[in-house]
């Protein structure tokens, strides 16, 4: 499994978090390629993605002898999911290694805008290390910050108030995703963010 030269740390400013409008969430608010607003996945979908992702990562780790081989095996699993009769209903076109965390954040009613399992030679990935970008309210950010510290992941805010979870390997992000799922009752107990109702209204109108 590829490991990347990054030092995980939890460093974010809860007083300067980005607050999004419903229109920004639907249309896009970050300068990333192929932005798409992902729906609020349910926790059963998160659990299924976690199970499948864990199996792929373990199999690729066991069979590979280099970072390039690991990447090839994981990419092959993504292609297999995409080409199934029902389409990719497990990872939803996301990178294996970040998919479970993205689904978990969406189930927790966060908004994600970027994910990448990190560049290794010969891969299509561009990020220097595994990471997921998101926007969260204060309450949800506090929980993710705590879980990031507990799973040896980094969690930081950028100058625009967006948040990033990152790790030295996709295994780190998978552990964080598992922690999000295991603590889903804590997220479910929070009030819905204000944007949720308006986003649903806009989709209904369209």
C-alpha positions as CSV (number, residue, x, y, z in Angstrom):
1,X,0.0,0.0,0.0
2,X,1.4,3.4,-0.9
3,X,2.5,5.6,1.9
4,X,2.9,9.4,1.5
5,X,5.2,11.9,3.2
6,X,2.7,14.0,5.1
7,X,2.4,14.7,8.8
8,X,-1.2,14.3,10.0
9,X,-2.3,17.1,12.4
10,X,-5.6,18.5,13.5
11,X,-5.4,22.3,12.8
12,X,-8.7,24.0,11.9
13,X,-10.4,27.2,12.9
14,X,-14.0,26.6,13.9
15,X,-14.8,30.3,13.8
16,X,-14.0,30.7,10.1
17,X,-15.8,27.7,8.5
18,X,-17.4,28.2,5.1
19,X,-21.1,28.6,5.1
20,X,-22.8,27.5,1.8
21,X,-26.0,28.5,0.1
22,X,-28.2,25.8,-1.4
23,X,-27.4,27.2,-4.9
24,X,-23.6,26.9,-4.2
25,X,-24.0,23.4,-3.1
26,X,-25.9,22.4,-6.3
27,X,-23.9,24.5,-8.8
28,X,-20.5,24.2,-7.3
29,X,-18.4,26.4,-5.0
30,X,-14.8,25.1,-5.4
31,X,-12.4,25.2,-8.3
32,X,-12.2,21.5,-8.9
33,X,-12.8,19.4,-12.0
34,X,-16.2,17.7,-12.3
35,X,-17.8,19.0,-9.1
36,X,-20.9,17.1,-8.3
37,X,-23.3,17.5,-5.4
38,X,-23.6,14.1,-3.9
39,X,-26.9,13.2,-2.2
40,X,-27.1,12.3,1.5
41,X,-26.3,8.6,1.3
42,X,-27.8,6.4,4.0
43,X,-25.8,4.6,6.6
44,X,-26.5,1.2,5.1
45,X,-24.8,2.4,1.9
46,X,-21.9,3.6,3.9
47,X,-21.6,0.3,5.6
48,X,-21.7,-1.6,2.3
49,X,-19.0,0.7,0.8
50,X,-16.8,0.2,3.9
51,X,-17.1,-3.5,3.6
52,X,-16.3,-3.6,-0.1
53,X,-13.5,-1.0,0.2
54,X,-11.8,-2.9,3.0
55,X,-11.9,-6.1,1.0
56,X,-10.3,-4.4,-2.1
57,X,-7.6,-2.7,0.0
58,X,-6.7,-5.9,1.8
59,X,-6.6,-7.9,-1.4
60,X,-4.4,-5.3,-3.2
61,X,-2.0,-5.1,-0.2
62,X,-1.7,-8.9,-0.1
63,X,-1.1,-9.3,-3.8
64,X,1.0,-6.3,-4.7
65,X,4.8,-5.9,-4.5
66,X,5.0,-2.3,-5.4
67,X,2.9,0.9,-5.3
68,X,2.2,0.6,-9.0
69,X,0.9,-2.9,-8.6
70,X,-1.3,-1.8,-5.7
71,X,-2.7,1.0,-7.8
72,X,-3.4,-1.3,-10.7
73,X,-5.3,-3.8,-8.6
74,X,-7.4,-1.1,-7.0
75,X,-8.1,0.5,-10.4
76,X,-9.2,-2.9,-11.7
77,X,-11.7,-3.2,-8.9
78,X,-13.1,0.2,-9.7
79,X,-13.5,-0.7,-13.3
80,X,-15.3,-4.0,-12.4
81,X,-17.7,-2.0,-10.2
82,X,-18.4,0.5,-13.0
83,X,-19.0,-2.2,-15.6
84,X,-21.4,-4.2,-13.5
85,X,-25.0,-4.6,-14.7
86,X,-26.3,-2.0,-12.2
87,X,-23.4,0.3,-12.6
88,X,-21.3,1.4,-9.7
89,X,-23.7,1.3,-6.8
90,X,-20.9,0.8,-4.2
91,X,-18.3,3.5,-4.7
92,X,-20.4,5.8,-7.0
93,X,-17.5,6.6,-9.2
94,X,-15.3,7.7,-6.3
95,X,-11.7,6.5,-5.6
96,X,-11.5,3.3,-3.6
97,X,-9.7,4.4,-0.5
98,X,-11.6,7.7,-0.2
99,X,-15.1,6.5,-1.2
100,X,-16.3,5.3,2.2
101,X,-15.2,8.5,3.8
102,X,-17.0,10.6,1.2
103,X,-20.2,8.6,1.6
104,X,-19.9,8.8,5.4
105,X,-19.5,12.6,5.3
106,X,-22.5,12.9,3.0
107,X,-24.6,10.6,5.3
108,X,-23.5,12.9,8.2
109,X,-24.9,15.9,6.1
110,X,-21.6,17.3,5.2
111,X,-20.8,18.6,1.7
112,X,-17.9,17.1,-0.1
113,X,-16.2,18.7,-3.1
114,X,-12.9,16.8,-3.7
115,X,-11.4,13.3,-3.1
116,X,-8.3,11.6,-4.3
117,X,-6.3,8.6,-3.0
118,X,-3.0,10.2,-4.0
119,X,-0.6,10.1,-6.9
120,X,1.7,7.2,-7.5
121,X,3.8,6.9,-10.7
122,X,1.7,5.9,-13.6
123,X,-1.6,6.7,-12.0
124,X,-4.2,9.2,-13.1
125,X,-4.4,10.7,-9.6
126,X,-3.1,14.2,-8.9
127,X,-3.2,14.8,-5.2
128,X,0.2,14.6,-3.3
129,X,-1.4,12.4,-0.6
130,X,-4.9,10.8,0.1
131,X,-7.4,13.5,1.0
132,X,-11.0,14.5,1.0
133,X,-12.3,18.1,0.9
134,X,-15.5,19.1,2.6
135,X,-17.6,21.9,4.2
136,X,-19.1,21.2,7.6
137,X,-20.9,23.2,10.2
138,X,-19.3,23.7,13.6
139,X,-20.9,20.7,15.3
140,X,-20.0,18.2,12.6
141,X,-16.5,19.7,12.2
142,X,-15.9,19.2,15.9
143,X,-16.8,15.5,15.6
144,X,-14.7,14.9,12.5
145,X,-11.8,16.7,14.2
146,X,-12.0,14.4,17.2
147,X,-12.3,11.2,15.1
148,X,-9.4,12.4,12.9
149,X,-7.2,12.7,15.9
150,X,-8.3,9.3,17.2
151,X,-7.5,7.6,13.8
152,X,-4.2,9.4,13.2
153,X,-5.6,11.4,10.3
154,X,-5.0,15.1,9.6
155,X,-7.8,17.6,9.6
156,X,-7.2,21.2,8.6
157,X,-9.1,24.3,7.3
158,X,-7.9,26.4,4.4
159,X,-8.0,30.1,4.0
160,X,-11.5,29.9,2.5
161,X,-13.0,28.0,5.5
162,X,-13.1,24.7,3.6
163,X,-12.0,21.6,5.5
164,X,-9.6,18.7,4.5
165,X,-9.2,15.3,6.0
166,X,-6.0,13.6,4.9
167,X,-3.7,10.7,5.7
168,X,-0.4,9.0,5.1
169,X,-2.2,6.2,3.3
170,X,-5.7,5.3,2.1
171,X,-5.8,2.9,5.1
172,X,-5.8,6.0,7.4
173,X,-8.8,7.5,5.6
174,X,-10.6,4.2,5.7
175,X,-10.2,4.0,9.4
176,X,-11.6,7.5,9.7
177,X,-14.6,6.4,7.5
178,X,-15.1,3.5,9.9
179,X,-15.1,5.8,12.9
180,X,-17.6,8.1,11.2
181,X,-19.9,5.1,10.6
182,X,-19.5,3.8,14.2
183,X,-20.4,7.2,15.5
184,X,-23.3,7.8,13.2
185,X,-25.8,8.2,16.0
186,X,-23.9,11.3,17.1
187,X,-24.4,12.9,13.7
188,X,-28.0,11.8,13.5
189,X,-28.7,13.6,16.8
190,X,-27.7,17.0,15.4
191,X,-30.2,19.3,13.8
192,X,-30.1,19.4,10.0
193,X,-28.0,22.1,8.5
194,X,-30.1,25.0,7.2
195,X,-29.2,24.3,3.5
196,X,-30.8,20.8,3.5
197,X,-34.5,22.0,3.2
198,X,-33.6,24.6,0.5
199,X,-31.6,22.1,-1.6
200,X,-34.5,19.7,-1.5
201,X,-36.9,22.5,-2.6
202,X,-34.7,23.3,-5.5
203,X,-34.4,19.7,-6.7
204,X,-38.2,19.4,-6.4
205,X,-38.8,22.6,-8.4
206,X,-36.5,21.3,-11.2
